[in-house]
Each structure stands twice: as structure tokens, then as C-alpha cells.
Amino acid sequence: MGPGLIFALIYGVLSIVGGIIGYRQAGSKVSLISGIVSGLLLLLAVVLMARWLAIVVSLVLVIVFVTRLLKTKKFMPAGLMVIVGVATLMALLFA
């Protein structure tokens, strides 16, 4: 397993955990569902070694979290997810 898929694994776990935290703190079912779905897709990409799937999911997540960061101006959780997402994309594309 290359570094890109290791980053995707970490990003997937963070997405799932973040969705659960979003639900527990704010009662956001959207956070729960989107976190679990995106996290599971990233974990599936790792298991199948499907870099293209990890790239697509990571790119979508980065776009969503950049939009959220610009809207809320709060680093957590959007800023963290942008940083991890960009690192994941870089590792997937260039490693």
C-alpha cells in the first residue's frame, strides 16, 4: 500500500469520526450521514486499492470543506479537513 492510500485511510477514519462528533455535538444528521458515507467510500478505495475513487472522494470533500471554511471562518473542523484532504490528494496524485 502506497502513501496515497495510507493518507486516504486516515482521511476516511477522520471523516467517520467527524461525522459522529458533528451528530453528537450539534445533532446534525447530515454530518453523520455524509461523514459515514464519505469515510466508508475512502476505506473502500483503500481496500480495493482504487486510487481513482480515493481521488474523487477526497476532491469532493476538499471542495465541500473549503466552502464551509469560507462560510463559517472557523478552522475546526473545516480547516483541518481541508489540510488533510489536500495532503491526501497530493499523496494520491504525486506519490
VOPAGU-2260 file (C-alpha; in pm, 1 decimal, decimal comma):
REM VOPAGU-2260
SITE   aa  ch    i         X         Y         Z
SITE  MET   A    0       0,0       0,0       0,0
SITE  GLY   A    1     143,7     333,5    -105,0
SITE  PRO   A    2     146,2     660,5      86,8
SITE  GLY   A    3    -158,2     790,7    -101,5
SITE  LEU   A    4    -375,7     506,3      20,2
SITE  ILE   A    5    -241,0     542,8     373,8
SITE  PHE   A    6    -346,2     909,0     365,4
SITE  ALA   A    7    -685,9     802,1     226,0
SITE  LEU   A    8    -723,8     556,7     514,0
SITE  ILE   A    9    -653,3     832,3     767,7
SITE  TYR   A   10    -888,2    1073,3     587,2
SITE  GLY   A   11   -1160,9     808,9     582,3
SITE  VAL   A   12   -1133,7     745,0     954,7
SITE  LEU   A   13   -1131,7    1121,0    1025,9
SITE  SER   A   14   -1444,3    1163,2     811,8
SITE  ILE   A   15   -1632,3     894,2    1001,2
SITE  VAL   A   16   -1521,3    1022,4    1341,5
SITE  GLY   A   17   -1600,3    1381,7    1239,4
SITE  GLY   A   18   -1948,9    1284,2    1127,2
SITE  ILE   A   19   -2015,3    1113,7    1458,1
SITE  ILE   A   20   -1882,1    1411,9    1654,9
SITE  GLY   A   21   -2093,4    1651,1    1444,7
SITE  TYR   A   22   -2400,8    1445,9    1522,6
SITE  ARG   A   23   -2327,8    1420,3    1895,4
SITE  GLN   A   24   -2246,7    1789,9    1939,1
SITE  ALA   A   25   -2497,8    1954,8    1707,4
SITE  GLY   A   26   -2747,8    1678,9    1637,4
SITE  SER   A   27   -2661,9    1707,3    1268,7
SITE  LYS   A   28   -2787,3    1401,6    1082,6
SITE  VAL   A   29   -2634,8    1546,0     763,7
SITE  SER   A   30   -2289,0    1541,3     927,1
SITE  LEU   A   31   -2340,8    1186,7    1046,1
SITE  ILE   A   32   -2458,8    1052,9     710,7
SITE  SER   A   33   -2209,4    1242,4     495,3
SITE  GLY   A   34   -1920,2    1159,7     729,4
SITE  ILE   A   35   -2000,6     790,3     734,7
SITE  VAL   A   36   -2067,1     765,6     360,1
SITE  SER   A   37   -1755,0     956,8     256,3
SITE  GLY   A   38   -1542,8     774,5     513,0
SITE  LEU   A   39   -1666,5     434,5     402,1
SITE  LEU   A   40   -1603,4     525,3      37,2
SITE  LEU   A   41   -1245,8     618,9     124,5
SITE  LEU   A   42   -1199,1     296,4     321,1
SITE  LEU   A   43   -1345,6     101,0      28,4
SITE  ALA   A   44   -1098,3     273,1    -204,3
SITE  VAL   A   45    -814,7     161,4      24,9
SITE  VAL   A   46    -937,1    -198,4      40,2
SITE  LEU   A   47    -985,3    -214,7    -338,2
SITE  MET   A   48    -665,6     -14,8    -394,8
SITE  ALA   A   49    -874,7     213,4    -616,8
SITE  ARG   A   50    -675,9     538,0    -621,7
SITE  TRP   A   51    -924,5     697,6    -861,3
SITE  LEU   A   52   -1209,6     654,0    -610,1
SITE  ALA   A   53    -999,3     799,6    -328,6
SITE  ILE   A   54    -906,3    1094,7    -551,6
SITE  VAL   A   55   -1268,8    1168,0    -642,4
SITE  VAL   A   56   -1398,1    1143,0    -284,2
SITE  SER   A   57   -1108,1    1348,4    -146,2
SITE  LEU   A   58   -1157,5    1617,9    -409,6
SITE  VAL   A   59   -1529,0    1642,4    -332,7
SITE  LEU   A   60   -1457,9    1663,6      40,6
SITE  VAL   A   61   -1196,0    1935,8      -8,3
SITE  ILE   A   62   -1443,2    2141,6    -214,3
SITE  VAL   A   63   -1716,6    2097,9      48,0
SITE  PHE   A   64   -1487,7    2189,1     336,7
SITE  VAL   A   65   -1330,0    2488,6     160,6
SITE  THR   A   66   -1681,3    2619,2     101,1
SITE  ARG   A   67   -1770,6    2559,0     465,6
SITE  LEU   A   68   -1447,1    2722,6     586,3
SITE  LEU   A   69   -1512,0    3033,5     377,3
SITE  LYS   A   70   -1868,9    3049,2     505,1
SITE  THR   A   71   -1804,7    2995,5     877,2
SITE  LYS   A   72   -1448,3    3130,7     906,4
SITE  LYS   A   73   -1387,4    2864,1    1174,4
SITE  PHE   A   74   -1082,5    2640,5    1148,1
SITE  MET   A   75   -1244,1    2341,2    1317,9
SITE  PRO   A   76   -1348,6    2114,1    1163,2
SITE  ALA   A   77   -1340,9    2255,8     809,7
SITE  GLY   A   78    -982,9    2384,8     810,2
SITE  LEU   A   79    -843,9    2059,8     946,2
SITE  MET   A   80   -1035,0    1858,2     686,6
SITE  VAL   A   81    -909,3    2085,1     407,8
SITE  ILE   A   82    -548,1    2036,7     518,0
SITE  VAL   A   83    -580,6    1659,6     548,7
SITE  GLY   A   84    -774,2    1643,9     221,3
SITE  VAL   A   85    -513,6    1841,2      27,5
SITE  ALA   A   86    -236,5    1626,2     178,1
SITE  THR   A   87    -430,4    1315,6      75,1
SITE  LEU   A   88    -477,3    1445,0    -278,8
SITE  MET   A   89    -109,0    1533,2    -308,1
SITE  ALA   A   90      -5,9    1189,5    -187,3
SITE  LEU   A   91    -253,1    1017,4    -421,4
SITE  LEU   A   92    -154,7    1221,0    -723,6
SITE  PHE   A   93     221,0    1251,9    -680,4
SITE  ALA   A   94     339,8     955,6    -472,1
